[in-house]
Amino acid sequence: MKKTFYPVIRKILKKRNVENLLDIGCGTGELLQQIREDNQSIILYGTDISSKMVKLAKSKTINSAQIIEGDAEKLPYEKKQFDVVLCVSGINYYEQPEKVFAEAYRVLKKGGIFIVCDRYEKAFVRVIFNRIIFPFFSKNGEIKIYGERWIRIFFAANRFRKVHWRQMHGNRFVAYGIK
């Protein structure tokens, strides 16, 4: 699914002066690898809660990418460190997504951008997934599909400004806000 989002992410990144970038929930490092292919000068960071995913991402030997195990709800980085924070195909899996938004805000430099991309469904489909289907797959209820309203609430609750939302390919969205 990350490949679906990369053309839109690429356009957003090209409009900005990006020195460093953090991909939270980086998985196998696929997105970091695509970014590196486009731009050799960006300092890349990736974090994932799964040691298995971190190991796979590190095996790709993405030039100078620093990939570590870490929790998106409590990022192991200093304040005001990054120009861009990405969360692609991950926000639906966090137990407390509002903490992910808060952490992204904390680690972003002033004027930095938080880009969130994930699955999107119409309201009635979200209700079916969130209340009937997902409870069978998740003991803690952490899997949820969020609509535009909730994503905008998460951004606003953390003082992000100039929030943009774009639905794409029927059941995907890209949203971003500026610190």
Secondary structure, 3 states (H helix, E strand, C coil): CHHHHHHHHHHHHHCCCCCEEEEECCCCCHHHHHHHHHCCCCEEEEEECCHHHHHHHHHCCCCCCEEEECECCECCCCCCCEEEEEEECCHHHCCCHHHHHHHHHHHEEEEEEEEEEEECCCHHHHHHHHHHHHHHHCCCCCCCCCCHHHHHHHHHHCCCEEEEEEEECCCEEEEEEEC
